[in-house]
Amino acid sequence: MAQSRLEYERQMNRSEATAKAARRNRAGEAESAYAWVRLGGALVLSTIGGVGMWSSVVALPAVQAEFGVARASASFPYTLTMIGFGLGGVLMGRLSDRFGVIVPVMLGCVAMAVGYVAAGSASTLWQYALAQGLLVGVGSAATFGPLVADTSMWFHRRRGLAVAIVASGNYAAGTVWSPTVQHFIATDGWRHTCFGIAAFCVATMLPLALILRPRPPEHEAWQGGAEAAGGRTRLGISPAALQTLLIIAGVSCCVAMSMPQVHMVAYCSDLGYGAARGAQMLSLMLACGIVSRLVFGAISDRIGGLRTLLVGAGLQGLSLLLFLPFNGLVSLYLISALFGLFQGGIVPSYAIIVREFFSPTEAGARVGSVLMATVLGMALGGWMSGAIFDVTGSYKAAFGNGILWNLVTLSIAGWLLRRHLRRGRRTAAPA
């Protein structure tokens, strides 16, 4: 009797353990309830950490005035920030592939905090620029590319939408942080604003990072999957060639994108509308960019990454053309909104393309490399637009320069899509 009861208790314990294991497995599955909770945490982290991309843009007029430098020189800290952000994206992506995304996110938080303290204490423009580039830029990178790549592992049917949601975090950051930073710069100065950002990042990002502890469910399941050679089998070019073309396209589209995003505050100041108006337009642009990313994310689940890139680049070029003939206050608000609505889906489309043509085991490094190119394009375009302004005394030529770079992206996206469609027809044709 006692033995039967003991056996019964053992069976119940085994059943309970099996049930717990099943619940844990379901929690780790793609598109599970936990995957959506994780996506929400990643979005908040991306929004907070995205301050590193936008604070120097808003502070540009104040920093220029304090250090007494030309517009191109004042734009240089942003350029270094974007370079650090781009290179940091590759480094953080490799760390994410190897140790999980929680490691780069926590390291990035610490780097940002130290960087903002150093930037607020800088006595020269070079010190400020180095603090922005080596610490703030690199640290902020952990909250973009690695989170985008990690999120893509947790979703299948809604991958485009999920990637768009987390990628919209850096636009949400611009929407929230631009007027916030502008307010504190106006009331407390840009140095105290830097110290406040450092404290806020530590207090919020480190606890949120704990949500990201579990590894993606695909990480082991796709080792050596057939997609590793997808670039060659589906497009007829090597993975290295495809990666190179995506990098060139990423640089080009973001050189074009940087003109309104980086110089809108300064542009409105030059037109006599004031920095506050420029910050509002930048916030509006990025808010519309969030809507654009979500819409294009859902669209990319239906039409794929290449078509999404082509459509987004085409609409971005159209919106840049509108800046040339119109510079009235109302016109600029409307065009800023259109620019955000038109171009928001471009950057997430690169992550979708990478997931369509490369192995998931390389996602962190591959996505990091392509997103690095987009950030370097922002850095190059931000500096280039300032230099063109210094030479010409106007932003008209800078807008024209952006349009030319945008044509490069359109050409690459169109060429890749044609190859994809042509090879698809060949595969579908009967033998």
N, C-alpha and C positions, 0 to 999 in steps of 0.2 A: 504493500500500500504506500509506504513511505517512498519506496523506489519509484513507483508510478508517478507520485506527486512531484518528486524531484525531476523526473524526466519531463513532466508537463511544464514545470517552471523553466527548464532549459530550453524547451521548444518556444515558449513564450518570449524568453529573452532573445533567442535567435530571431524570431519574427519581428520583435521590436527593433533590434539592431538593423535588420534588413529594411524595415520601413524607414528608419532614420537615414540609412545610406541612400535609399531611393529619393527621399526628400532632398538630401544634399545634392544628389546627381541632377534632380530636376532644377534645383536652384542654380546649378552651373551650366544648364543648357542654354543654347542660343535662343534669343527672344523669349526667355522666361521672365517671370515677374522680377527676379533679381536683375536681369539684364536691363530692364527699364529703370529700375532704381539706380543702378550703376550709371546708366546714361544721364539721369538727372544730376547725380553727383559730379560726373565729368563736365557737364554743362556749367554748373556753378563754379567749378575749379577753373574752367577755361575763361569764364567771365571775369573772375577775380584776377587770375594771372595775366589776362590780356591787358591789364593796365600798363604793362611794360612796353606794349606796342604804341600806346597813344599818349602817355603823359608827356613825353618830350615834344610831341606835335603841338599840344596845347600850350606848353611852356615856351615854345620857340620865340615868340615876340618878347617875353620877359627876359629870357636868357640872352637874347640878342642885345637888348637894351642894357642889361647889367654889365656884360663883357665888352660892349661897344665894338661889335664885329659886323661884317657884311652878311647878307642873307644866306649866301652859300656856306659861309663858315658856321653860321647859326644852325644850318640844316645838317651839319656834319655829325653832331651827336646822334641824330635820328638815323643817319646812314650807318654809323657804327652799331647802333642798337639793332638795326635790321640785319647787319652782317653777323653779329653775335647770335641773334635769333635764328638765322638760317643755319649757321654752322652748329649751333647748339641743338637744332632739331635733328641733325644727323647723329650727333653724339648721344642725345637722349633717346633717340629711336633705337640705337644699338643696345643701350642699357635696358630699354624696355623689352626688346626681343629676348635678352638673356636673363634678366632678373624679374621681369614684371614691371608694369607701369608705375606702381607705387614708389619704386626707388627713384626714378628721375623726377617725379612730381615733388617728392620731399626735398631732394637736392635742389630742385629749381626754386622752391619756396625760400630756402635758406640763402641761396645766391641772390635772389631778388631783394630780400631784406637787407643784406649787407650792401648790395649795390645802391639802393636808395639812400641809405645812411651816408655812403661815400659820396654820392652825387650831391646830396644836400650840404655836405661839408666842403665841396670843391671850391678852391680859390682861383682856379683858372678854367678856361673853356676846355682845355685838353684833359684836365682831371675829371671834369664833368662828363666829357665824351667817353673816356675810358671806363668810368664807372657804369655808364649806360651800356656800352658795348660788351665789356667782358663779364659783367655780372647781371645787370638787369635783362639784357637781351638774351643771354644764354639761359638764365633762369626761367624767363618767361616762355622760352621755347618748349619747356617740358609740359606746358599746359595747352599745347596746340597739336603738333604733329603726332607725338606719342599717344595722346588721348584719341585722336582721330583714327589712327591705326588700330589701337586697342578696341575701340568701339566697333570697327568693321568686323572684328572677330566674333562679336556677340550677336550678330544679326545676319539673316540670309534673305528672306523675302522683303524685308523693309530696310535693307542695308543702306540704300541711298538716302532714305529719310533719316535714319539714325545718324549717319555720318554728317548729314546737313545740320542736324540739331546740334551736335557737339561742335561742329565747325562754326556755327553761328555764335559760339561763345565769344570769339574775339571781336565780332561785330557788336554783340551785346555789351562787351567791355567798352567799346568806343562810344556806344549810346549812353551808357551809364557814367563812365569815367570822364568823358570829355567835358560836360557841363560841371561835374563835381570837382574835377581838378581845376577848371577855370575859376570856379567860385572860391576855392581855397587859396589859389594863387592871388586873386584879387583882394582877399581879406587878410591872409596870413603870410603871403609871399611864397615863392616857389620852393625855397629851401625847407621851410617848415612843412610844406605839403609833401615833400619827399619823405621826411621823417614819419609823417602820419601814414603814408602808404606802406612803409616798411612794417610798422606795428600792426596794421590791419591785415596784411598778408600772412604774417606769422600766426596771428590769433585765429584766422579762419581756414587757411589752406591746410595746415598740418592735421587738424582733426578730420577735415573732409577727405583727406587722402586715404584714411583707413578704410573707406568704402571700397577701395580698389584692390584690396589684398588678394582675392582669388585670381588665378590665372585664367586666360580665355579657354573655352572648351575646345576650340579648334587647334590649339597649339600643338597637341600631340597627334591629333587625328589626321592632320594633313601633311605629316612629314614626308618630304619627297613626292608630293602630289604631282599629278600630270600638268597642273598649271605652271609648274616651274619652267617649262619650255613653251608656255602659251604664247609669248611674244613672237616666237618663230613660227609656230604651227598655225596660228590664227591670222597673223599679219604678213608673214613671209619675210620678216626682218628679225635680227637677233635681239634678245632682251637688252643687250647693251645699247644697240642702236635706238630701240624704242625709248629706253630711259633717257638717252641723250636728247632725243627730239622733245620729250616731255619737259626736260629741264630748260631747253631753249624756249619752248612755248611758255613755260612758267615765268621765266625772266621777262619775256617780251610783254605778256599780258599785264604784268604787275608794274613794269615801267609806265605803261599807259594808265593803269589804275592809280598810281601814286600821285599823279598831278593834282586831282581834286582832293584826295584824302589827306595828303601831307601839307598842301599849301592853301587849303580853303580858309583857315583862320587868317593867315597872312594876306591872302588875296582880298578878303573882305576888309581887312584893315587898310590896305592900299587904296581900295575903292571908296573909303570913307565911311563904311558901314560899322566898323569897330570889330574888335576881336570877339566880343560876346556873340555878335550875329554870326560870325564865322564858326564859332563853337556850336551854336544851335544848328547851323546847316550841316556841319559834320555829324552831329548827333542824329539829325533827321536822315541823312544819307545812310548811316550805319544801321539805324532802326529799319529802314526800308530794305537794307541788305539782309537783315535777319529774315524778313518775310520772303525775300528772293531766294535765300538759301533753302528755306523749308519747302517752298514751291518747287524749285529746281531739284531738290533732293527727291521729292515724290515723283517728279517727271523722270529723273534718271533711272528709277526703278523700272520704268516702262521703256525708255528709249536707249538706255546705256550711257556710259560716261563720255564717249567720243562725240555723240550727237549733242549732249548737254554742253560740252566745251565749245563746240562750234556755234551753237545758238547763243550762249552767253557772251562769247567774244564778239560776235556780230552786233549784239545789242549794246555792248559796252562801247564799241566804236561809234555807233549812232549817237549815244548820249554824249560822248566827248565832242562830237561835231556841234552839238547844241550850245556848248559853252562859248564857241567862237563869236556868234552874232549877238548873244544876249548876256548882259551883265547888270541888269536892273535887280533891285532887291527881291521883288516878287519872283522874277524870272529865275534867279539863282536858287531860291528855295525850291521851286518846282523842278528845276533841272537836277538839283542835288537829290531830290526824292527819286526822280527817274533813274539817275545814275545808280543809286543804291538798288532799286528794283531790277535793273538790267544786268548788273555785273555780279550780284551776290552769289550766283551759282557756279562761278568759274572755278574758284580754288577747290571746293569739295569735289568737283568732277575729276580732278587729278587723282584723288584718293580712290574714287570708284574705278577709274581706268587701271590704276595699279592693281587693285583687287581682281579686276577682270582678266589681266594678262600676266600676273606674276604669282608666285607661291605665297600663301599666307604666312609661312615661316619667315619670309623676308619682309613682311609688311612694314614693320617699324622702320627699318633702314631705308626701304624703297620709298615709302611715303615721306619719310624725313628728308630724303634727298630731293624729291620733287618739290616739296613745300619749302625746302631751303632755297630752291631756285626762285620761287615766287617771292620769298622775303628779300632775297638779294635784288630781285627786280624792283621791289618797293624801295630798297635802299638806294639803288642806282638812280631810279627815277626821281626820288626825293631830292638827291643832291643835284642831278642833272637839271631839274626844273628850276632850282634855286640859281644854278650857274647861268642858265639861259636868261633868267630874269635879270641877273646882274649885268649881263652883256646888252640885253635889248631894252631893259627898263619896263618890260611888260610881260604878262603871262600868256599872251596870244601865241607866241612862238612855242612856248612850252606845251600848250594844248595840242598844237600841230605836231610836235615831236611825239607826244603820246599816241596820236592817231596812227602815225607811221609804224611805231612799234607794235601796235595792236594788229596791224595787217600781217605781221610775221606769225602771230599766234593763229590767226584765221587760216593762213596758208598751211601751217602744219596740221591743224585739226582737220581741215578739208582733205588733205592728202592721206592722212591716216584713215579717215572714214571711208574714202574711196577704196583704199586697199582692203579694208575690212569687208566692205560690201562686195567687192569683186571676188575675193576669196570665198566669201560665203556662198555666192552664186555657183562658183566652181564646185564647192563641196556638195551643194544641193543637186547639181546636174547629174543625170543618170550616166552610168558608165557606158 
